[in-house]
């Protein structure tokens, strides 16, 4: 794999770095309400990205994106990750927008895409249910036709940002007699509709990211269907951007290990640093650093497939997801060993300056979910076995 920039890519990388130098401080600002945006950065940072069409840089220019190539998108994500800066957008940019671009009507595109591209509208995803997680096609939320509306009843769970979202992309069953992968329709739901109830789910790290959402006789206009009735399952597989390398995650893993190494060098006990007096910790940190390098190589492999072959990754993405999320858990287990009792502190309990800003405690607890969300490790292993290795399903 040769990742030397072409002259055009080098010029683009320089442009991104210049932008970061001039505007990056805005990402760390607090908005008037004292909070940063749910999906990262302040409103001023979002505006700065939007002005360059970098909220959804991989989208075609005719739909308001920057029309970046696969490698330019990769460089953009890489540079932001190296600078530890967030990309706003979340589900709006990653799922809702691409689905609308491919399958939506012109009226839907005109109505919804501007709010996504400005960074103003937060979207959430109504997929998982209490009895339909990895086996999503078994979902039971029902949508029944009533004139020009559909009446929706059911429940969704693990809805990230549902308490802040303006819109939801929702999968609901419209034909209960059809095979489970059929008979599902893709809806856009106004989260302020009567009958929508959002309840918080507090995770192990004691933060509010997830929610459970209940639908009780919620009316959704027929015009809010994306694509064809009963074809929602196939729409749910849509993604426009080939950029699935997760370079941001692999860079973040390396940076986390580097931060732990720095702490272990500077933290002393009886005049000796943690690295000096604890060889087991030293060896573990070396292992984590090598593993983070492997994760970055996986990202390079995926983007090389995308750039050269023009196809989205299959089992390669599953390998990277499986490896990256399990590595994340190993890194923060190591982090708890490096920090010792300091690892139990966070900014809420120890004031404004606990070691490493209390991040290790939070990530140690938060990483529990990494191997579940976005497809469990078991699901990733099945994909690798069947699609990558050609093993039989049974």
C-alpha positions, 0 to 999 in steps of 0.5 A: 500500500502506497499512501504518498500523496499525489500533488492534488492530494498534497494540496488538499491536505495542506488546505485542511491543515490550514483550515484546522490551524485557523478554525480548529479552536472553535471546535472546543468552544462552548455554546451559549448554553454551556454545552458542545454539540451532541455530535461534536464541536460548537455551533461555530465549528459546525458553521465553519465546516458548513461554509466549506461544504465539509459537513458532508464532504463525500456527498456529490456537489449537486446535493450540497456536498464537496464531492471529495474523492475517496482519498480526499475524504480519507485525508480529511478524516485523518487530519481532523482525527490527528488534530483531535477535532470532531466531525458533526453530522452523525446519523444525519450525514451517515445514514439519513442524507445518503438514503434520501439522496439515493431513494428520496423524492425531489421534494424530500431532498429539498425539505431535509437536506439543507438542515443536514448540510447546515448542521442544524438538524439532528437526526436519530435512527429508529432501528433496534427494538428490545427483541430485534437487535442483531436480528433487526429484520424481526422488528415488530413496530407496526405501521398501519395505513389509514387514508393518507397517513400511517398509524405507528405503534411500537418501541425502539431502543438504544436510540442515540441522540433521540432526546435531541433529534428533530427527525427520526429515520424509522423502520416499521412493519407494514406487511406482517404476513410477508417474510421478515426481511420484506414487509418493512417500510422506511419512514421519516418521523417528526420527533415532536409528533403526538404519541412519541415518547422519549425516555433516557437510558443512562449508560454504565459511564453515567452519560445520557446518549441512548434512549428508548422511544415509544410510539402510541398511535403516531400519525405519519403522512404517506409523503414521509415514506422513503422509497417504496412501501414494504422495501424498507429493509433494502433501503436500510442497507444504503450508504452513499459514501465509500469512506468506511475506513474508520481512520478516525477510530484507529488514530484515536486508539493510537493517541490514547496509548500515547497519552497513557505512555506520557502519563506513565513516564511523568507519574512517579512513585518513590522517585521512579516513573511508572514505566521504570518500576513496573515492567509489566505495564511497560510491556502492556503499553508496547503491545497496545501501541503495536495493536493500534498500529495494526488497526491503522494499517487495517484502515489503510487497507480498506481505503485502498480497496475503496480507492482502487476498486471503487467498491465498498468493503465487505468482510474487511470492514467487519475485520476492522470493526471487530479488531478496533472495538475489542482493541478499544476495550484492551486499551482502557483496561490497560489504562486503568492499570496505568492510572491505578487508583487515579483511574477511578477519578473523573472531573465530576468527583475530583475537580477540574484536573483529574489525571488525563481529565478523567477520560480513562474512567469514562472510556473504560466504562463506555467501551463495554458497549463498543462490541455490541453497538453497530453490530456485535462481535459475534455478528462480525465474526459470522460475516468474516467466516461466511463472506471472507472465508467462505465457510458454510452458515451451518 
